Amino acid sequence: MNWKKLDEIYEVSEYGDVRSRDRVIQRRGRKHSIKGQTLTHNICRNGYHRVGLNKDSKRKYKAVHRLVARLFVNNPDNKPEVNHIDGDKSNNHYTNLEWVTRSENMKHGYEMGLITHLSDNSKAQRKGVIKTDNSGNRTFYPSLAEASRKDSISISYLSQIINGDRPQKDDCTWEFAEHLEEAND
């Protein structure tokens, strides 16, 4: 197994194993030998593996696939994200990782069926949307995606307006059609 040094304390294998290195530290004026050990991966809610790395008495959690890519995968175009080529977040071998742009990562996830919430068939985007202008004129859109396309507003921004996470625009108000149906019941 091939290991590369991450820093003075840790090293990472081509398979995604992370271990502390054997080292000597000074504590209270005395030298202590510390035997290195393999770190246990935690699996986040989003499925990515991470490890807790200690430095200066503080623990920071790092994504294992990013550590492996940083040390083993060339990034000549300085791309910001790391993609699992086979879509398996537990396969952190360097041959399964590639540096990508955000757009390339999203496209890959969608094509692999890993990102379903962006599909035109997703439930959130199938909700009808109503735009009411200042004169009281209402325009019905059969979906969030359709409203987004017709009014040149991103789906996420429009969804945030409707859900109250962003203020309504001055020239109109937005709401899901189901909210109107509930109010009329």
Helices and strands as residue ranges (DSSP letters): E 3-5, E 10-13, E 18-20, E 23-27, E 30-34, E 42-43, E 49-55, E 58-63, H 64-72, E 81-84, G 94-96, E 97-100, H 102-111, H 123-126, E 129-133, E 138-141, H 144-151, H 155-162, E 172-176, H 177-184
